[in-house]
Every structure is written in structure tokens, then in C-alpha cells.
Amino acid sequence: MILRPLGALAALALAGCASFGQPGADELARLPVVRFGEQAPAGQPHILLYPAGAPLPVEARIHGSLLEAEARSTLNVRLKQDVYTYKQWASLDGKTWRRHDEIVTGQFEIRVPGDQDGRNPGSMRAEFNLK
């Protein structure tokens, strides 16, 4: 069984709440920029910055009623460059904004154990690329 939905930084929550039009530069300039790991203002719109080189933890977890025990691990990835996000918009410099899927593309894949030859391990992969 293979699942391959295309997505963009879904683990990093780029999509957020959708709006119909691109926000104006003046609107974005008024928003606070919150670095990943800092406390976001409660209930207030903000730009989220994923800084280059900073560890970004991603939890991998496998669980369910079919399994005897769950397994989980935290992986840390680092971006090569800054990525700013606001709702479904993204920017590499905090000034020029485009829909996130015009900047980043991704692919997710899940394979169950044994699906190739009856003994291969299962795998979960996520790939993120700049367009």
C-alpha cells in the first residue's frame, strides 16, 4: 500500500486558515513575526518564521488498536534557508509572498512492512523541495 499525496510543508502547518486573496504588503508588515519555538500571540494573526539552521522537531508515531504497543520518535530537521509562512502564503525573504505551493513542493509516502518481498521493513518518507 503506497500513499503519495502531494503537499507543501504540511508537517510544518503551512496551510493554516485559508483566505481568498493575497494579503497586501502593508497588512503583512503590521503582523508580528514569531520564530518557530517562540510563543505566538494568543488569538492574533502572525507570521511564522522557520529560521535556517534551527532544529525543527517532527514527531513520528505509529499506534492503533491493531498494535501491541505504539512506537514514536522525534526527528530533527533543519532548513537551508529561512521560510516565512502566513496562512497559505509563504516567503523566502519575508517581503515577497506567494502561495506556499508555488514555493515549496512535497511528497509523502507510506509503505507497509513486507509489501515488496514479504520481509522488507515498512517506511514513512516526506520530501520537501523548493520549486
Secondary structure, DSSP 8 states (H G I E B T S, - for coil): -EE--B-SSGGGT---S--SS---HHHHHHS-EEETTS---TT---EEEE-TT--EEEEEEE--TTSSS-EEEEEEE--SS-EEEETTEEESSSSS-EEGGGTEEEEEEEE-TTTTTSS---EEEEEEEE-
